[in-house]
Amino acid sequence: MIRADLFPILYLIVLTSICDTVNQLFLKSAINSLNISVSKNIFKVLFFMFKLLLTPRVWISGIFALLSLCIWLFILSKVDLNYAFSADSMHYVFIAFGSSLILKEKVDLKRWLGTICIVVGIILVSLS
């Protein structure tokens, strides 16, 4: 049985997973918006990186990454790393949903089955 004092931590873990998901979705969206092919030419790589840094979605992503980090550090101050890291695996589920709904990426049956396995694993670890 889950201890009642862990519920606020679980909410924070879900929040950090959501922030991680938003972070990744903004990064992927920023990369997709540039339509630049990266090559081995160092000048093209530098141009790509410069253009990427000027993309507002990258900065928004950074804000969510920083918010997630702050929440994560608070979580780690309250619970064991093993518990927190296991529960934080929910971001895999959120990424599958987000990439399907927002980025319109195709998520096949095998991926959904794998995601369900992750959810079951998270529940088992969280209950132990």
C-alpha positions as CSV (number, residue, x, y, z in Angstrom):
1,M,0.0,0.0,0.0
2,I,1.2,3.5,-0.8
3,R,1.8,5.7,2.2
4,A,-0.4,8.8,2.3
5,D,2.6,11.1,2.8
6,L,4.0,10.0,-0.7
7,F,1.0,11.4,-2.6
8,P,2.3,15.0,-2.7
9,I,5.6,13.6,-4.0
10,L,3.8,11.5,-6.6
11,Y,2.0,14.7,-7.8
12,L,5.4,16.4,-8.1
13,I,6.9,13.5,-10.0
14,V,4.0,13.6,-12.4
15,L,4.5,17.4,-12.7
16,T,8.2,16.9,-13.5
17,S,7.4,14.2,-16.0
18,I,4.9,16.6,-17.7
19,C,7.6,19.4,-17.7
20,D,10.1,16.9,-19.3
21,T,7.5,16.0,-21.9
22,V,6.8,19.6,-22.8
23,N,10.5,20.2,-22.9
24,Q,11.1,17.4,-25.4
25,L,8.0,18.3,-27.5
26,F,9.2,21.9,-27.9
27,L,12.8,20.8,-28.8
28,K,11.5,18.4,-31.4
29,S,9.1,21.1,-32.8
30,A,12.0,23.6,-32.9
31,I,14.2,21.2,-34.8
32,N,11.4,20.3,-37.3
33,S,10.7,24.0,-37.9
34,L,14.2,24.7,-39.1
35,N,14.2,22.4,-42.1
36,I,18.0,22.4,-42.2
37,S,19.9,19.3,-43.1
38,V,23.0,18.9,-40.8
39,S,26.1,17.9,-42.6
40,K,29.7,17.2,-41.7
41,N,30.7,20.7,-42.8
42,I,31.6,22.6,-39.6
43,F,30.3,25.9,-40.9
44,K,26.9,24.3,-41.7
45,V,26.8,22.7,-38.2
46,L,27.7,26.0,-36.5
47,F,25.0,27.8,-38.6
48,F,22.5,25.2,-37.6
49,M,23.4,25.6,-33.9
50,F,23.2,29.4,-34.2
51,K,19.9,29.3,-35.9
52,L,18.6,26.8,-33.3
53,L,19.6,29.1,-30.4
54,L,17.6,31.9,-32.0
55,T,14.5,29.7,-32.1
56,P,12.0,30.7,-29.3
57,R,10.8,27.2,-28.9
58,V,14.3,26.2,-27.8
59,W,14.2,28.8,-25.0
60,I,10.7,27.8,-24.0
61,S,12.0,24.2,-23.8
62,G,14.8,25.4,-21.6
63,I,12.4,27.0,-19.2
64,F,10.5,23.8,-18.8
65,A,13.8,21.9,-18.4
66,L,14.8,24.3,-15.6
67,L,11.4,24.0,-13.9
68,S,11.6,20.2,-14.1
69,L,15.1,20.3,-12.7
70,C,14.0,22.4,-9.7
71,I,11.1,20.1,-9.0
72,W,13.3,17.1,-9.4
73,L,15.9,18.4,-6.9
74,F,13.1,19.0,-4.4
75,I,11.8,15.5,-4.9
76,L,15.2,14.0,-4.4
77,S,15.5,15.8,-1.1
78,K,12.4,14.0,0.1
79,V,12.5,10.4,-1.2
80,D,14.9,7.7,-2.2
81,L,16.4,8.0,-5.7
82,N,15.2,4.5,-6.5
83,Y,11.6,5.3,-5.8
84,A,11.7,8.7,-7.5
85,F,13.5,7.5,-10.6
86,S,11.1,4.6,-11.1
87,A,8.1,6.8,-10.8
88,D,9.6,9.4,-13.1
89,S,9.6,6.8,-15.9
90,M,6.1,8.0,-16.6
91,H,7.5,10.6,-19.0
92,Y,7.9,7.7,-21.5
93,V,4.1,7.4,-21.5
94,F,3.6,11.1,-21.8
95,I,6.1,11.3,-24.6
96,A,4.2,8.6,-26.5
97,F,0.9,10.4,-26.1
98,G,2.4,13.9,-26.8
99,S,4.3,12.8,-29.9
100,S,1.2,11.2,-31.2
101,L,-1.2,14.0,-30.4
102,I,0.9,17.1,-30.9
103,L,3.6,16.1,-33.3
104,K,1.4,13.8,-35.3
105,E,4.0,11.0,-35.2
106,K,2.9,7.5,-35.8
107,V,3.0,5.3,-32.7
108,D,2.5,1.7,-33.7
109,L,1.1,-1.2,-31.7
110,K,4.5,-2.4,-30.5
111,R,5.3,1.0,-29.0
112,W,1.9,1.2,-27.2
113,L,2.4,-2.3,-25.8
114,G,5.9,-1.3,-24.6
115,T,4.4,1.8,-23.0
116,I,1.8,-0.3,-21.2
117,C,4.7,-2.5,-19.9
118,I,6.4,0.6,-18.6
119,V,3.2,1.6,-16.8
120,V,2.8,-1.8,-15.2
121,G,6.5,-1.7,-14.2
122,I,6.0,1.7,-12.7
123,I,3.0,0.6,-10.7
124,L,4.9,-2.5,-9.4
125,V,7.9,-0.6,-8.4
126,S,5.9,2.2,-6.8
127,L,3.9,-0.3,-4.7
128,S,7.0,-2.1,-3.4
